[in-house]
Amino acid sequence: MALPHATRTPRPNERKLTRAAGWLAVAFGVIHVVVSPLDNRGVWSEIFEQGPWRTISLDVTSENLAYSEAFWVAPGSFGVPVLLFGAFVLWTAKQGARVPAPFGWAMTAWGAVLAALLPASPAWALVAVGVLLVLAARGPGAERPGTAGS
């Protein structure tokens, strides 16, 4: 079943770019959701031992800083939404449809702001995801908005 917004079937190179963007987003999400908690096993053990309602708080203090950091790096991060976005991008490519360019531009802008604020971070992966999606959407022969049927 083709997506209703798909105006044409992407070329193989565009599909490769889309799949690369999807897999990169999935990897970003998995690292945040699975790998980060493994790096903080000791902190997570304390969280489960004492209970999340006693350890994790929006009111961050020196006493609960480690718990808050563990939370915001893993389940509280954008890891799950980016993982889901990557899965959607992969599904879209499998359906033979295009991911609209505005998704790529938005991801590029978001990643660029994050990378500017914290250059030594994985935000550059979000920039790469966005750029790959823009390149795939703007490949040769791509219809531009307002040019259908011209």
C-alpha positions, 0 to 999 in steps of 0.5 A: 500500500502506497502512502497517499502523499507519495508522488512517485516511487523513489529511485534506488539511490534515494531509497538508500539515503532514506534507509541510511537515515532511518537506520541512523535514527534507530541507532541513535534511539537504541544507544540512548534507550539501551546503551546509556542505562548500561553505562549507569547500571549502578545509578539505575540499581539505586533508583530501582532499590529506592524507587523512582518516586524517591530518586527522580525529580524535576527539582534537581539537587546535588543529592539527586543529580546522578538520578536525574542525569540517568533519567534524562539520558535514557528514558527521558531523552528524545531516544524513544521518539527518534527511535520511533521516527527512524522505524517510521522512516524505514517503514516508509522506504519499504513501502516505496514512498518518500519522506517529505523534505520538511521532516529532513529540514526539521531534523537538520535544524533541531540537530544543528541547534543541539550541536551548536549548544553542545558540539561534543554530543551525538546531536550531529547524528540528528543533523546527518539524519536530516541531511540524508532525508533532504537529499533523498526527498530532493533527488533528481526528478523529485516533484516540487510542491506546486509543480505536480502535473506541470 
